[in-house]
Amino acid sequence: MLEVCEMEQYVIKGGAPLRGEVTIGGAKNAALAILAAAVMTDDTVVIDNLPDVRDVNVMIGAMEDIGASIERVDRHTVRINGSKIERLSVDYEYIKKIRASYYLLGALLGKYKSAEVALPGGCAIGSRPIDLHIKGFKALGADVDTGYGLISARADELIGNHIYLDKVSVGATINILMTATMAKGKTVIENAAKEPHVVDVANFLNSMGANIRGAGTDVIRVEGVERLHGTEYSVIPDQIEAGTFMCAAAVTHGDILVKNVVPKHLEATTAKLVEAGCKVVEYDDAVRVIAEDMQLHHTAVTTLPYPGFPTDMQPQMAVVLAVAEGTSTVTESIWDNRFKYVDELARMGAQVKIESNIAIITGVDHYTGARVSAPDLRAGAALVIAGLAAHDGITVVDDIYYIQRGYEDFEVKLRGLGGNIELVDNEHDLQKFILKVS
């Protein structure tokens, strides 16, 4: 992995309810696709509300590497110009760090009729086939070749088509959408993903002059255009970061006002937290989760494509249910390898049994601190909030590189809510923290 960070850890003394307010950043998953789409015009594009997280910074690096000019206006704003792209091949160095760099395939193919990207990496949460992307590119007239660990796509011309996705796929929906934007004629994408970040990418492309209708429904219609122009655009708030703080309020029996969100995007998470015994109050652009002095109850959760319960919220919800009375079930229907955190959570006292794609969770009274490792991005965040709820002992979370891929200033925001958490990078600081809190 990255040698420099292997010593970075979160060290946590839990047991105090998290209280206060927290402001949510831009959506990582929307930002990655929007950055890629920004090179589809030769004009300058300004994007703000970008989260300052590793995945976004890797994506910017990948784009600069192929010749895009990117200027950081401030921590959350970039100015991009894609008029001088000299290479249509994205280096494996970037792809192996983040899977979403494959969005450059759809963007470059749309604009230049040619693109080459290494086969993707990212979090190890199961096989994520790329066959639907390829099917879409071929339907639009591209020749697609996968060999030597690369996907290359080329077309003399791209022509709109009717594309049915066998499975709801956010990545394929976005990639096909980008390519279809600059194809001749009409494209219809059926069984399209409806996630908020799909809508955000479509809105961004439309602000550049694309003609896309129906994003957010399962049929998206695209009328191809010859060129796109510059724009200024603000990324939507991150529903998964928001959901993580909502679960943090629940599991620590706290009271948190989560600001800068779209409550509609959080409905599935809200519904399950209410079922589990929390009180949730919705405002125009905030939600408040109250769990002080409340008994948490068991419930059943099944992950589904939006507007169903998000797979990216599954570990955080499981952490809440593991200290709720009774027996809960969590069914994972999206990814096949998303329960790797269960062994880590068991070290903290959780009782979870996995049967095929179902976690059967028997609620325990409380967590105890332990040393755990983040197996992926969302599971890592879930282990941190479990640590904040642990009644005794110290929790040390290793491999936090994963968490930093998708959460900006995670420990800073948690401290702002009264969480006793530090980022340490050596044994001395770790011991110092333990001495201070014991």
N, C-alpha and C positions, 0 to 999 in steps of 0.2 A: 504494500500500500504506500502511503506517503510517509517516509521515515520521520520527517520533521515533526509530525503530529502524534506519533504513537504514544507519547507520554501525556498528551493532553487528556485530562479527565474532569468529570464533574464530581465534586464531593458534596454530600448533602446530609444535613441533619434535619429529619422530618418531624412531623407531629403537630405543627402549628397550622391552623386554618389559613388559607390564602385569601386575602381581602384587598379590595381596592379596585383600581381600573387599569386596563391595559389596552394599548392601541395596536391594532393588527396591521401588518405590512401588506405589500402587494402579493398577488398570488404567484408563487413560483412557477406552477405548471402553465399558467397563462403567459407569464413573462417569457419563458423559454421559447414558446411558439411564436410570440409576437416579435421577439428579437430576430428570429430566423426570417420571418415574413418581411421585416424592415428592409432587407437587401433586395426586395423584388422591384424597387423603384431606383432610378438613378438620382432622384431628388433626395434632399436631406429630411430625415425623420427624427422627431424628438419623442422619446418615451419616458414618462415619469411614473412614480410609484413602483419602481422596480425594487424588489427586496435585495438587500446586500447579503446574498448567501453564496456558498461555494458553487452550486450548480449554475447560477446566473453568471458568475465570474468566469467559470470554465467556458460557458457558451460564448461570452464576449471574446475570450481568447481564441476560440475556434474560428470565430468570424473575422477577427483581425488577421489570423493566420492565412486566410484565403484572400485577403486584400481589402476587406471592408474598413473604412475609416471610422473609428469610434472615439468620441470625446466624452469624458465624464464631466458633466456640467456640475453635478454634486453627487452625494452618496446614493441618491435614488433616481437620478436622471441621466440619460445618455443622449448624445446627438450622433446619429448614424448616417453614413453615406456609403451606398453600395455601388457607386458608379465605376469604381476602379478595381472591381474584383478580377484577380488575374488567374485564380486557380479554382476549378470546379470540383476539386477533390478534397474531402475533409479528413484530416489526419486521425489515425487510430488513437493517438495519444489523448485526444479529446473525447472520442467516442467511448473509450473504455471507462472514462470517469463519469460521463453522463449519457444515458440513453437518448435523451431528448435532442441531442445534436443531430439525430436523424431527420429532424424537421428541416434541416438545410437541404435535404434531398428534394422534398416537395417544392421548396422555395426556389432553389437553383434550377430544377427541371422546368418549373413554370416559366422562369425568366429567360434562361439560356438554352432550354431544350436539351440540357445535358447536366449530369451530376454524378458524383461518385462518393460514397460514404462507407466507412468500415462498418461491419456488423456490430450492433450495439452492446453496451455493458450496463452499468447502473446498479441499483440495489438487487441483491440476489433473492428475489421473492418469487421465483418460479419462472417457468418458460414463458417468454413473451414473444410469440411468433410475429414475424414481420410479413407473413404471406398476404395479409389483407392489403397492406400498403402496396405490395408488388402487383396484386390483382388490379388495384385501382389505377396504378401508373400504366399498366398494360392496356386497360380499357380505354385510357385517354390517348393511346397510340404510341406509347414508348416501348422500345425494346429494353428489357431488363435482364441483366446478367448477374448471377451471384456466384462468384468463384474467388478463390484466394482470399477469403475473409472479407470480400468487398461486395457492395451492391452498386452496380452502375446502371444508370438509366439514360437513354438517349432517344430523341425523336426528331424526324425531319419536320413534322408539325404535330401539334397536340390538338385533338378534336374531341369536343364534348361528347359525353356518352351517358347511358343509364347504368349506374353502379349500385348493386345490392351488396351490402356487407353481411356476410354469414353470421357475424358475431358483432355485438356492439363494441367498437374499439375507438377510444378517444384519439390515440395516435394516428390510426389510419384515417379517421374522419378529418383530422386537421391537415394531414399531409396531402390527401386527395383534394381537399378544399383549396389549398394553396396552389397546387398545380392547375386545377380546373379554372381558377380565377383568370389565368392567361391563356386558356385553351380556346380554340375557335368554337363558337356555338354554345349550346346548352348542355349542362351536366346536371343530372339528378342523382343525389346520393340517398339511397334508401337504407333504413335501419341505422341511421347516423346516431352517433353519441350526442347526448343532450346536455352534457356537463356545462357549468357556467363558463369554464375557460374555452370551450368550443365557441360559445356565443361571443366571448370577448375577442377571440381571434377573428371571427367573421366581422364584428363591428370595426375592428382595427383595419381589416382589408377594405371594408366599405368606406372608411374614412380616407382611404388612399385612392378611391375611385372604383373599387370592385363592385360587382352587382350580385350580391348574395342575399337570398331570402330563405327564411325557414329555419335558421340556426336556432337551436333550443327545442326544435320539434324533431321527429324521427325522419323527416324528409327535407333535405336541403337542396335548394335549386340555385344553380350558378349560371349566370350569363357571362361568357368570357369577354374580357376587355383586352385591348391591344397594349395599353400601358397603364401604369399606376403612378400617382404623384405623391409628393411629400405630405406629411401630416404631423400633428402633435397629438399624443394619445396618453391616457392615464390607465394603468393596469388595474383591474378589479382587486378588491381585498381578498386575502387568502382564507378560504373557508376551512381549510384543514388546520392552519395555525389557530384560527378562531375556535374550532371544535376542540383542539388540544387544551386551550385555556378553559373552555367550558367544562371539560372532564377534570381538569385540575381543581376547579372549584368544587365539583361533586365529590371527588375522592378525598379531598382534605377537609370536607365539611365547611367550606368557606363561602364567600360571597363576592363574586367578581363581576364588574361591569366590563364587557368586552366591546371596545369601541372600534369604529371604522369597519363595519361589516355590512353585508346585505343579508338581513335576517331570513329572507326567502331561501337563500343558498344553504342555510343551516337547519332547515325544517326537519330533516331526517334525524340529525343529531339531537336537536331540541326535543323531538317526540320521545326518543329513547331515554333521555335524561329525566323527562317528566314521568315516564313509566317507572323509572328507577327510584322515584321519590323526591326529585329536586323540584324547586319552583323556578320557572324561567319566565322572565318578563321581556317582551320585545318592544323596541323603540324603532324610530325610523332607520337609524344606522348604527344600532347597538343592541346587544342582548345582555341581560343580567341573569346570572345563575346563582341561586341561593340554596345552600345545602346545610346551613348552620343548624345544629341541634336536630337534624332530620335523620331518620332511619332510612338507609338505602334498601330497595327491594330488588328481588331477582326479576329478570325479564328475558325475552328471547330476541336475538338480533341476527339478521341475515344480510350480508353485503350484496348489493345489487348496483347496476349502473344507475346514474342519476336519473330521476329524483329519489332513488332508493338510498339505503344507508351506505355511505362511502367506504370502500375497502381501506382507504387511507386513514379512516377513523377507527378501524376494527381493534387494533391493539390498545388504544387509549380507552375505548369503551370496555374492553375486557378487564383492564386494570380497575375500573370503577366497579364492575360486577363481581370481581374477586373478593371485595370486602362488603358486598351486599348480602342481606340475609337470604337463605334459600339457594336453590340450584338454578343457574342461568345457562342458556346455550348460546353460543356464537357460531353461526354457520358462515363459512367463507366460500362464496361461490364465484369469485373472480380469479384470484391467484392460487396456485397449488402449493405454495411454500411459505404461507404467511403466518405460521404459528411457531416460528423458530425462537421467539422470545419466551415461550411458555416455560422452558427449562430455567431461564434466568429468573422469571417471576416466582417460580417454585422455591428458589433460594431465599426469597423474601417472605416465604410462608404461604403463598397462594396454593390452592388445591384445584388443579386443572387436569382433566383427562382429555386426550385427543382421540377421537374416533373418526377416521377418514378426514372429512373436511369440517368436522364439528368439534368445537371445544365445549366440554361439559364442565362448568365452573361451579364448585361448591363454595359458597361464601365463607370466609374466615373473619374473625373479629378484627384483626389489624395486620398490617405488614410489619416486618422487622428489617432493619438495615442489613445490607449485604454487599459484597462486591460482585457486580454484574457487567456484562458486555453488551453493547448495542449491536444487534445483528443486522439492522437496516435503519433507515431514516425514521419511520413512524414508530417502530417498536422501540427505538432508542429514546424517543421523546416520551413514550408511555412508561418506560422504566424510570425516567427522571421524575415523572409525576407520582409514580408509586413510591419512590424514595422520599418525596416531600410529604407523603401520607404515613410513612413508617413511624411507629410510635417509639421504638427504641433502637439504639444502634446507629451506625453511620452507613450511608450508602455511597459506594464509589462506582461510577459508571465509566467503563473503558470504551475505546473505539468511538469517541464522540464525534469523530470526523463525519460519520454518517449523519448525525443530528445537524451538524453545521451545514450540511448540503441544503437544508430546507428551512432552518429557523434562524432568523437574524436576532442576535443579542438575546438568545433564549434565557441564559442565566441572569442577565441584567433585568429583563422583564419580570422574571420570577422573583428576584430580590425586591423589585418594586412592589410586589404583592405581599411581601413579608416572608418570602421563602428563604431558608438558610442554605444557600447554595453558592459554591465558588468554582471557578474554572482554575485548575492547577496544572502545572506542567513539570513538576518535579516532586520527589519524595519529601523534601524539606517543607514545601508549602502544604503538602497533604497532611503531614504530621502537625504542622502549626495550626491548621484548621481543626483537626481532631482535638488538639489540646484546648483550643479556644472554646469549643462547644461542650467539652465533657466536664 
